Amino acid sequence: MSATPQEEEQEPVSSRIESQSNLSTFATLRRGLELSPEIRRGLLLTVILAVVATLGRVLIPFVVQQTTDHGILAEGGPDTDFVVRAIGLAAIVVVFTGLAQYLVNVRLFTAAEQGLATLRMRAFRHIHDLSTLTQSTEQRGSLVSRVTNDVDTISMFVQFGGLMLLVSTAQILLATLLMLFYSPLLALVVYLCFVPLAFLVRAFQPILGRAYSAVRQRVGDMLGAISEAIVGAVTIRAYGVEDRTTVRIDRAIQSHRDSAVQAQIRSVIAFVSGQAFAGITTAVVLVVGTVMAVHDQISLGQLLAFLFLVNLFTQPVLMATEILNEMQNAVAGWRRVIGVIDTTADVSDPGVDGVHQRRGPIRVEFEGVSFAYPGGEPVLEDINLVLEPHSRVAIVGETGSGKSTLAKLLTRLMDPSHGRVLLDGVDLRRIAFASLRRRVVLVPQEGFLFDEDLAANIRFGRPDADDDDLTLAITELGLDAWVQSLPHGLATQVGQRGESLSAGERQLVAIARAYLADPDLLVLDEATSAVDPSTEVRVQRALEGLTTGRTSVAIAHRLSTAEAADMVVVVDRGRVVEVGHHRDLVGRGGVYTRMHASWASQQSPSAQD
């Protein structure tokens, strides 16, 4: 049976990145330049400047030849004036070529940074477009490395390898022309000596490519292991598994070290081979040139100039092995970044074709909704449900029953494998993100806080809210006394991930953020699970005012929420098994009856004692 479009789109990022390794080096470079068009702009002028910059280098052999044959060995004795004029002219040309070299550097660096900044932003924004399901298939550190380290390797190649490539190409061409001018025979000797090197470089290219692809993969693994250990430091200490964590990180570091060493060994082989061919070429040219000079087929100045030209020719050829090294490293990084960008955004904004809905009471419908994680059993099966406007709905069920998955589908953090979710009769997949996010707000189990002050974190719910709006929201939620107890009130810094606050306090901030957003549909995914009972009472009272006149859905494990709801939806093993009011369900003798009895026994004074 063929996969559904949604199932195809849920292909993990890692497997999509793996598919990019099949791209050839040329195809990868072409695709990379398509994604960073700023790098190509003004390339012709940069090449012209590179040619001008190379003239100063190839001018030296010509000056050597002229000063030797027509200055030092001139008929009638050395011509000092000629030597001075030749050197003076060469100095002026070198100054101008130095200026051209400076301009080439500036243009390349500027274009590279602009182009790679575009690449970083595209990769980062696309990662945000991927569903939480797709993101979860990759380690966070590995995804971060694609936006940072992998792009840095590309930057090094474009700025330095690209510069060397331009200058070296111009230098090889000009050196070849002058060698042909002085002696076509010796020029042929040089090229014949370097033919084997060309085959060697071509053979090494795929080997280096695979080696540096492994290096980039190991960098991502290493960053993922380190970042996970830093974020989970408290848990690691609590369970005393520092040694085990250290071993895991050491293994990741050693794996990166081994792959990096293997890549460097292969690049050194290519570089040393180039040096060997360069030495052989110089020796052969010297022998053949000396024989030609003895037979008056070439002058001493021309032979000296040719030896200079051989050096100018071999330098960029040797540099090509270094460029190959950097290029393969950059191509490996480019493939990983391209792999992210080319991964289908399975939860994408419909863009200009998206429906913009009016604010107001909202009606939700689940029509034949099923969902399964890739390669797994269905989490939800054939959900048919209607949530009427202004209703307060509680969704309850055992752990793993599919409650949180319903919340993610309702807020379009994921899309169903089959069926559809409708808001006011419109499929969620057709609604523009800007409209959807204004109308529907999710308060997750763990509200994420940013490393800013309390006011800034609450203002994420409505960026244009002023201080009066924040104060009013805090007061209506009954959180003013708590805020005033903080060291600096709303200006209190919450720290990274809100670590300066307790788990319950972090959740209060997340609830205040949602309150300020003023949505038409509020989805609470066990939002009070980390809040103490006394705080829960205060928050529930405030939320009751917020949910009045709105549709609200609470994913609840505390059945006090279900008792106050207009409708209770009971989910069991991925299916909706009961729907109704608390007073009707509690006496029905079904799943809800058993859940409520168990919960009530835990709340009794004897159980608490």
Disulfide bonds with the S-S distance in Angstrom:
none
